[in-house]
Amino acid sequence: MILKALNDYYVRKQASGDPRDRLPTYGLEEKEIPFVLELDEKGSYVQLRNRTSPEKKRGDRMLVPLSEIRSGSAAWKKPNLLWDHYGFILGQPKRKPNGDVNPDEDPQLAANQLSAFVARIESLLKSHPESPGLKAISAFYSRGEYKKVSDDVSASELFKIPGANLTFQLTGRVEPVVQETWVANEVKAVEEDAENEEGTKPHAKAMCLVTGELSVITRLHPKINGVTEKPAPLAAANTNENPAYSSYGKQQGYNFPISEEATFRYARSLNHLLAKGTGQRAQVGDAFAVFWAAERHDLESMVPDLFGEPHKDDPDRGTEALKALHQAAKSGKFVVGGEDTLFFVLGLSPNAARISIRFWETQPARVIAARLQQHFDDLRVAKKPNEPEHLSLFRILTSISAQNKADNIPPNLGGDIMRSIIEGLPYPATLLNLAVQRCRAEQEVSYGRAAAIKACLNRTIRRTNQTATNPELEYTAMLDTNNPDNAYRMGRLFAALEKTQEDASPGLNATIRDRYYGAASSTPATVFSTLLRLKNHHVAKLHPGQAVNREKLIGEIMDGLDHFPGHLPLPAQARFALGYYHQRQDFFKKKDITNEPSNN
């Protein structure tokens, strides 16, 4: 199903009326080529042209023949067509990140790679003797001009990029050699007698699981960029290492027959969706999610903006996407695309040998929009005027991590939350646990933590209410003075006692929150008697009118309190934190202005 949807996305992109919207045709791909070797027509070395941006250290993308699928000890036998990394192009082993020679790398391997690349150039020249580019490249190697490149001062930047790719261009030509007209005819789709690591072996034909047609089957599936540190396949069967993975003795990709063309299509689609700048992916921690629809649709670009942190050049992007989502969910209509258009969400994460699929969801666009709307409704909570209305998933996760650092986000949590949102499931228990723990550890219920706590509580209540005889009311975004929950009221009481102390003694370096929050939220019976005695001392310092109002508020809160229990379980601690946060926000809001976000 996943590969079929990616295959169909490729077909959809190719049918686009805008050529800029299309993906590379079969046999070609877009690849980062940071450096170009410029030669004259006689093959003399002219210069090494740097195509990287100084700040990103990444090369511009170029349309080149499809990468060879290579693995194992014989990988050096498969150079790419007219482009490759500097091991194949220059015979140089991989360097250290600073560009110095790495003594652990085998120079013989680089020599073998260079030999294989030159041999392919000579073979191509026999088939295309009219090509000026091939003639120049052949002379470049036969005359030893390639040795000059490593001695060039500009090569220091080349060797600082591990495995940097290069290709060739003739002086005075606009297009590189790899884009000469004969190359398109040379790109092979499938060859029946292709050689693999074990020797020459005919490709098998079988019914493709994606297209349903009798086709030549892919033995090794291409690697996908952007998820793992090094490109890794989405589909693989390691039958060489463990025969237990083999079905009826079949090897590798023959265990799950996918045609060469369908393989190309799904791999190009997924690489395109995962590429930076396409606007159809979101990353949270080690989890990635890509989004696409059966036809052009607003949600394709809207969803990543909702999940991701706003770009510094466009800080309002998430808020604008949230407004568009509210409008679409309210009206049931989208500017581009229909409400019944199928929408696809694929969650991925890195693994040792290949990319892992975390989740996969296929629903009409209206269903996905409704689930996203529910997520942001669950998160909506009272806030300060300067705090953002749109809370990205990244901001939620950093708010519950130690020191608010992304490095401390627990593994897998981002993907689990994303799955809960897309599939309409309860949030993972870890989210509520961490939010409560951080509130206790730092004695602070921040905006992000309060939003996470409210969202987790409401989803649990909603799920419990499906079978409950006495349904529980969900928590509102603002202070709910009628909420009878004991823990929620204790949180409100603690906030009222803290505010009383602050008003009685302005400028305090530490309040009762700094000393008592952890105990009050977990073992309230041990501290509230002390806090209530201190309250009398603080109220005595207030202005008479202020003292009356504060006593009235405290009395109203305590009127609904049954008792101070000896211990609060974690869900009750979450209610305590939310009650405390709501009451604190209510103290500082302007009474004549609502803090509820607008859906317009």
C-alpha positions in Angstrom: 0.0 0.0 0.0 2.8 2.4 0.9 4.8 1.7 -2.2 1.7 1.9 -4.4 0.8 5.3 -3.0 4.4 6.6 -3.6 4.3 5.1 -7.1 1.0 6.9 -7.8 2.4 10.2 -6.5 5.2 9.9 -9.0 2.7 9.4 -11.8 0.7 12.4 -10.6 3.8 14.6 -10.5 4.8 13.6 -14.0 1.3 14.4 -15.3 1.6 17.9 -14.0 1.1 20.7 -16.5 4.0 22.6 -15.0 7.4 21.1 -15.9 8.9 22.5 -12.7 6.6 20.4 -10.7 7.7 17.1 -12.3 10.1 14.6 -10.9 13.2 13.2 -12.8 12.3 10.8 -15.6 13.0 7.1 -15.3 16.8 6.5 -15.1 17.6 10.1 -13.9 17.7 11.7 -10.4 18.6 15.0 -8.8 21.8 14.7 -6.8 23.9 17.2 -4.8 27.0 17.9 -6.9 29.2 20.2 -4.8 32.1 20.4 -7.2 32.6 20.4 -11.0 35.9 19.6 -12.8 36.4 22.0 -15.6 38.4 20.8 -18.6 39.4 22.1 -22.0 38.6 20.1 -25.1 42.0 18.5 -25.0 41.4 17.2 -21.5 43.7 19.6 -19.7 42.7 20.5 -16.2 41.4 24.1 -15.9 39.9 24.5 -12.5 37.8 22.9 -9.7 34.6 24.9 -9.5 33.0 25.0 -6.0 29.1 24.8 -6.2 28.6 24.9 -2.4 27.1 27.7 -0.3 29.5 28.8 2.4 27.0 28.6 5.2 25.4 25.2 4.4 28.4 23.4 2.9 26.0 21.7 0.5 26.1 21.6 -3.3 23.4 22.6 -5.7 21.3 19.8 -7.1 21.9 18.6 -10.6 20.0 16.1 -12.8 22.3 13.1 -13.4 22.0 9.4 -14.3 20.6 7.3 -11.6 23.0 6.1 -8.9 24.3 2.6 -9.2 23.0 0.3 -6.5 26.2 -1.1 -4.9 27.1 -2.9 -1.8 29.6 -5.4 -0.5 33.2 -6.0 -1.3 32.6 -5.6 -5.1 30.9 -2.1 -4.8 34.0 -0.5 -6.4 33.1 -2.2 -9.7 30.1 0.0 -10.2 31.0 3.6 -10.9 28.2 6.0 -11.7 27.7 7.4 -15.2 30.0 10.5 -15.6 29.7 11.5 -11.9 30.7 10.0 -8.5 32.5 10.8 -5.3 36.2 11.7 -5.3 37.3 8.0 -4.7 36.0 7.1 -8.2 36.8 10.4 -9.9 40.3 11.2 -8.4 41.4 7.9 -6.8 41.5 9.6 -3.4 40.5 7.6 -0.2 38.0 9.3 2.1 39.5 12.1 4.2 38.9 13.2 7.7 36.3 16.0 8.2 39.1 18.5 8.4 40.4 17.3 5.0 43.5 15.6 6.3 44.5 12.1 5.0 42.8 9.3 7.0 45.4 6.5 7.6 42.6 4.1 8.3 41.2 4.3 4.8 42.5 1.8 2.2 44.2 3.6 -0.7 44.0 0.4 -2.8 40.2 0.7 -2.7 40.3 4.2 -4.1 42.7 3.0 -6.8 40.3 0.3 -7.7 37.4 2.7 -7.9 39.4 5.0 -10.1 40.3 2.1 -12.4 36.7 1.1 -12.7 35.6 4.6 -13.5 38.2 5.1 -16.2 37.3 1.7 -17.7 33.7 2.8 -18.0 34.7 6.1 -19.7 36.8 4.2 -22.3 33.9 1.8 -22.9 31.5 4.7 -23.4 33.9 6.4 -25.8 33.9 3.4 -28.0 30.1 3.6 -28.2 30.0 7.4 -28.6 33.2 8.5 -30.3 31.5 11.8 -31.4 31.2 13.1 -27.8 33.6 15.9 -27.2 33.0 15.5 -23.4 34.0 11.8 -23.4 37.1 12.6 -25.5 38.2 15.3 -23.1 37.6 13.1 -20.0 39.5 10.2 -21.6 42.5 12.4 -22.2 42.2 13.9 -18.7 42.9 10.4 -17.3 45.3 9.1 -20.0 47.6 12.1 -19.6 47.5 12.0 -15.8 45.8 15.4 -15.5 43.6 14.2 -12.7 46.6 14.1 -10.4 46.8 18.0 -10.6 43.4 18.3 -8.9 44.6 17.0 -5.5 47.4 19.5 -5.5 45.1 22.4 -6.3 44.6 24.8 -3.4 40.8 24.7 -4.0 40.8 21.0 -3.4 41.1 21.5 0.3 37.4 22.4 0.4 36.5 19.3 -1.6 38.2 16.9 0.8 36.4 18.5 3.8 33.1 17.1 2.6 33.1 13.3 3.1 32.3 11.5 -0.1 31.7 14.8 -2.1 30.4 14.2 -5.6 32.0 15.6 -8.7 31.2 15.7 -12.4 32.7 17.2 -15.5 32.2 20.3 -17.7 34.0 21.6 -20.7 35.2 25.3 -20.7 32.8 27.5 -22.6 29.9 25.0 -22.4 26.8 25.8 -20.4 25.7 22.2 -19.6 28.0 19.6 -17.9 29.1 16.6 -19.9 26.6 14.4 -18.0 23.8 16.3 -19.8 25.0 15.8 -23.3 22.3 14.4 -25.6 23.7 10.9 -25.9 23.6 10.3 -22.2 19.8 10.0 -22.2 20.0 7.1 -24.6 22.8 5.5 -22.6 20.9 5.5 -19.3 19.8 1.9 -18.9 16.4 1.1 -17.6 16.9 -2.7 -17.1 19.4 -5.1 -18.5 18.5 -8.7 -18.6 22.0 -9.9 -18.0 23.0 -7.4 -15.3 25.9 -8.5 -13.1 25.6 -8.7 -9.4 28.1 -9.3 -6.6 28.0 -13.1 -7.1 28.6 -12.9 -10.8 26.5 -12.7 -13.9 22.9 -13.7 -13.1 19.8 -13.0 -15.2 17.2 -10.8 -13.6 14.1 -12.6 -12.6 10.7 -11.7 -14.0 7.5 -11.9 -11.8 4.3 -10.2 -11.1 5.0 -6.8 -9.6 3.2 -6.3 -6.3 2.8 -2.6 -7.1 1.7 -2.5 -10.8 0.3 -6.0 -11.1 2.3 -6.5 -14.4 4.9 -9.1 -15.4 8.1 -7.2 -15.1 11.8 -7.5 -14.3 12.2 -7.5 -10.5 14.5 -5.3 -8.5 17.1 -7.3 -6.6 18.6 -4.4 -4.5 16.3 -1.5 -3.7 17.7 2.0 -3.9 18.7 4.0 -0.8 16.6 6.8 0.6 18.2 10.1 1.7 17.3 12.3 4.6 16.3 9.9 7.4 19.4 8.1 8.5 22.9 9.5 8.7 23.9 7.6 5.6 21.3 6.8 2.9 19.5 3.5 3.7 16.9 1.4 1.8 13.2 1.4 2.8 12.8 -2.2 1.6 15.4 -4.8 2.0 15.8 -8.5 2.8 19.2 -9.5 4.2 19.0 -13.1 2.9 22.8 -13.3 2.3 23.5 -12.9 6.0 20.5 -14.9 7.3 18.7 -17.5 5.1 15.8 -17.4 7.5 14.7 -14.2 5.8 14.5 -16.1 2.5 11.2 -17.3 1.0 11.5 -20.5 -1.0 15.2 -19.9 -1.3 14.8 -16.5 -3.0 17.5 -13.9 -2.5 17.1 -10.3 -1.4 14.5 -8.3 -3.4 13.1 -11.4 -5.1 11.3 -12.2 -1.8 8.9 -9.3 -2.4 8.7 -8.7 -6.2 8.7 -5.0 -7.1 9.5 -4.1 -10.7 12.5 -1.9 -11.6 10.3 0.9 -12.8 8.0 0.9 -9.8 11.1 0.8 -7.6 12.4 3.9 -9.4 9.1 5.7 -9.0 8.6 5.1 -5.3 12.3 5.9 -4.4 12.2 9.2 -6.4 8.9 10.1 -4.8 10.2 9.5 -1.3 13.5 11.2 -1.8 11.6 14.2 -3.2 9.2 14.3 -0.2 12.1 14.0 2.3 14.3 16.7 0.6 14.6 20.0 2.5 12.6 22.8 0.9 9.9 20.7 -0.6 7.5 21.7 2.3 5.9 18.3 2.6 7.9 16.9 5.5 8.1 17.4 9.2 10.9 16.3 11.6 10.5 16.0 15.4 13.5 14.5 17.1 14.5 11.3 15.2 11.1 10.9 13.6 10.2 12.1 10.1 6.8 12.4 8.6 6.0 13.1 4.9 2.6 14.2 3.6 1.0 13.9 0.2 -2.4 13.5 -1.4 -3.9 11.7 -4.4 -4.2 15.1 -6.1 -3.0 18.7 -5.4 -4.3 19.7 -2.0 -4.0 22.5 0.6 -3.1 20.0 3.3 0.1 18.9 1.6 1.9 22.2 2.6 -0.4 23.1 5.5 0.4 20.0 7.7 4.2 20.5 7.8 3.7 24.1 8.8 1.4 23.0 11.6 3.9 20.4 13.0 7.1 22.2 12.4 8.7 25.2 14.1 8.1 28.4 12.1 11.0 29.6 9.9 12.9 32.6 11.2 12.1 34.5 8.0 8.4 33.7 8.3 7.5 33.4 12.0 3.8 33.7 11.3 3.7 30.7 9.0 2.4 28.3 11.6 -0.3 30.7 12.8 -1.5 31.3 9.3 -1.6 27.6 8.7 -3.6 27.1 11.9 -6.1 29.8 10.8 -6.5 28.1 7.4 -7.0 24.8 9.2 -9.8 26.3 11.4 -11.5 27.7 8.3 -11.3 24.4 6.4 -12.5 22.4 9.3 -15.4 24.8 9.9 -16.5 25.1 6.3 -15.5 21.6 5.1 -14.0 23.2 2.0 -10.4 23.6 0.9 -9.0 26.2 -1.5 -7.2 23.5 -3.5 -8.4 19.9 -3.4 -11.6 18.2 -2.3 -12.7 17.1 1.2 -12.8 13.4 0.0 -9.4 13.5 -1.6 -7.3 10.7 -0.1 -4.5 12.0 2.1 -1.4 10.0 3.0 0.9 10.3 6.0 4.0 8.2 6.3 6.1 8.2 9.5 9.8 7.1 9.3 12.7 6.8 11.7 16.3 5.6 11.3 17.3 2.0 12.0 20.6 0.1 11.9 20.1 -1.6 8.5 17.2 0.2 6.8 14.6 2.9 7.4 11.8 1.9 9.9 8.2 2.7 9.2 6.7 4.2 12.4 3.2 4.7 11.2 1.1 4.9 8.0 -2.3 6.5 7.7 -4.6 6.9 4.7 -7.8 9.0 5.2 -9.9 11.5 3.3 -8.6 15.1 3.7 -11.6 16.1 5.8 -10.8 13.3 8.4 -7.2 14.4 8.7 -8.2 18.0 9.0 -10.7 17.2 11.7 -8.0 15.3 13.7 -5.5 18.1 13.4 -8.2 20.5 14.5 -8.9 18.4 17.5 -5.2 18.3 18.4 -5.0 22.1 18.4 -8.3 22.4 20.3 -6.9 20.1 22.9 -3.7 22.2 23.2 -5.6 25.5 23.4 -5.0 27.0 26.9 -4.9 30.5 28.4 -1.7 32.3 27.6 0.2 35.6 28.0 -0.3 38.1 25.1 3.3 37.7 23.9 3.1 33.9 23.7 2.3 32.3 20.3 -1.1 30.9 19.5 0.4 28.2 17.4 2.3 25.6 19.5 4.4 23.4 17.3 5.1 19.8 18.2 8.8 20.7 18.6 8.0 23.5 21.1 5.8 21.1 23.1 8.6 18.5 23.3 11.3 20.9 24.3 9.0 22.3 27.1 8.9 18.9 28.7 12.5 18.0 28.2 15.3 18.7 30.7 16.7 22.2 30.4 14.3 22.8 27.5 16.9 21.3 25.1 16.0 19.3 22.0 18.9 16.9 22.7 17.0 15.8 25.8 13.8 14.8 24.0 13.2 11.1 24.7 13.7 8.9 21.6 10.6 7.9 19.7 8.3 10.3 21.7 8.0 12.7 18.8 6.9 10.0 16.4 4.5 8.5 18.9 2.8 11.9 19.4 2.6 12.5 15.7 1.0 9.1 15.3 -1.5 9.9 18.0 -2.5 13.1 16.3 -2.8 11.7 12.8 -4.7 8.5 13.8 -6.8 10.2 16.5 -5.4 8.1 19.3 -4.7 9.1 23.0 -1.4 10.7 23.5 1.4 8.5 24.8 1.5 8.3 28.6 5.1 9.5 28.5 3.9 12.9 27.4 1.8 13.5 30.5 4.4 11.9 32.8 7.2 14.2 31.6 5.1 17.3 31.6 4.2 16.7 35.3 7.7 15.7 36.2 9.2 18.9 34.7 6.6 21.0 36.5 7.7 19.5 39.8 11.4 19.5 39.0 11.5 23.2 38.0 8.5 24.4 40.1 7.0 26.0 37.0 3.9 25.2 35.0 4.8 26.9 31.7 2.6 27.5 28.7 3.8 24.5 26.8 3.5 22.1 29.7 0.1 23.3 30.6 -1.1 22.8 27.0 0.4 19.3 27.0 -1.3 18.4 30.3 -4.7 19.8 29.2 -4.5 17.9 25.9 -3.6 14.6 27.6 -6.3 14.9 30.2 -9.0 15.8 27.7 -8.1 12.9 25.4 -8.3 10.5 28.3 -11.6 11.9 29.5 -13.0 11.7 26.0 -12.0 8.1 25.7 -13.3 7.2 29.1 -16.6 9.0 28.5 -17.4 6.6 25.7 -18.3 3.9 28.2 -18.9 6.0 31.4 -22.3 6.2 33.0 -21.5 9.7 34.4 -19.4 11.4 31.8 -16.7 13.8 33.1 -16.5 17.3 31.7 -13.4 18.2 29.7 -11.1 21.0 30.8 -11.6 24.3 29.2 -8.9 26.7 27.9 -9.6 29.3 30.6 -10.1 29.0 34.3 -13.2 26.9 35.2 -14.5 28.0 38.6 -17.2 25.3 38.5 -14.8 22.4 38.1 -15.3 20.2 41.2 -12.2 18.1 40.8 -10.3 18.1 44.2 -6.8 18.2 42.7 -7.8 21.0 40.2 -9.1 23.0 43.1 -6.0 22.4 45.2 -3.9 23.7 42.3 -6.1 26.8 42.2 -5.8 27.2 46.0 -2.0 27.0 45.8 -1.9 29.7 43.1 -4.2 32.0 45.2 -1.9 31.5 48.3 1.2 32.3 46.2 -0.4 35.5 44.8 -1.4 36.6 48.3 2.2 36.2 49.4 3.4 38.2 46.3 1.0 41.0 46.9 1.8 41.2 50.6 5.6 41.2 50.1 6.4 42.6 46.6 9.9 41.8 45.2 10.4 38.5 46.9 13.3 36.5 45.5 11.4 33.2 46.2 7.8 32.4 46.8 6.0 29.4 48.3 6.1 27.9 44.9 9.8 27.6 45.0 9.7 25.8 48.4 6.4 23.9 48.4 5.2 23.2 44.8 6.6 19.7 44.6 5.1 18.7 48.0 1.8 20.5 47.5 1.2 18.7 44.2 2.2 15.2 45.3 1.6 15.1 49.1 -0.8 18.0 49.8 -1.7 16.9 53.4 1.9 17.6 54.5 2.0 21.2 53.5 -1.4 22.9 53.0 -2.0 23.3 56.8 1.2 25.3 57.0 0.4 27.3 53.9 -3.0 28.2 55.2 -1.5 29.5 58.5 1.0 31.6 56.5 -1.9 32.9 54.5 -3.4 34.7 57.5 -0.1 36.5 58.0 0.0 37.6 54.4 -3.6 38.7 54.2 -3.1 41.0 57.1 -0.6 43.0 55.0 -3.0 43.6 52.1 -5.2 46.6 51.5 -8.5 46.1 53.2 -10.5 45.8 49.9 -7.8 43.5 48.4 -7.8 41.4 51.6 -11.6 40.9 51.4 -11.5 39.9 47.7 -8.7 37.4 48.4 -10.4 35.8 51.4 -13.5 35.6 49.3 -11.6 33.8 46.4 -9.9 31.4 48.8 -13.2 30.6 50.5 -14.8 29.9 47.2 -12.0 27.5 46.2 -12.0 25.7 49.5 -15.8 25.4 49.6 -15.5 22.7 47.0 -12.6 20.9 48.5 -13.4 17.6 50.2 -10.0 17.1 51.9 -6.3 17.3 51.5 -5.2 13.7 50.6 -1.9 12.3 51.7 -0.8 11.4 48.2 -1.9 12.4 44.7 -1.4 9.9 41.8 0.1 11.3 38.6 -3.2 12.1 36.8 -4.2 14.1 39.9 -0.9 15.9 39.9 -1.6 16.8 36.3 -5.0 18.3 37.3 -3.2 20.2 40.2 -0.8 21.7 37.7 -3.6 22.7 35.3 -5.6 24.3 38.1 -2.6 26.2 39.3 -1.8 27.4 35.8 -5.4 28.5 35.1 -5.7 30.4 38.3 -2.3 32.2 37.8 -3.3 33.2 34.3 -6.7 34.5 35.5 -4.9 36.8 38.0 -3.1 38.6 35.2 -5.6 38.7 32.4 -7.6 41.8 31.6 -11.1 41.1 32.9 -12.8 42.8 30.0 -10.9 41.0 27.3 -11.2 37.3 26.5 -8.1 35.3 26.0 -9.8 32.8 23.8 -8.2 32.5 20.3 -10.4 33.4 17.4 -11.3 30.8 14.8 -11.8 33.5 12.1 
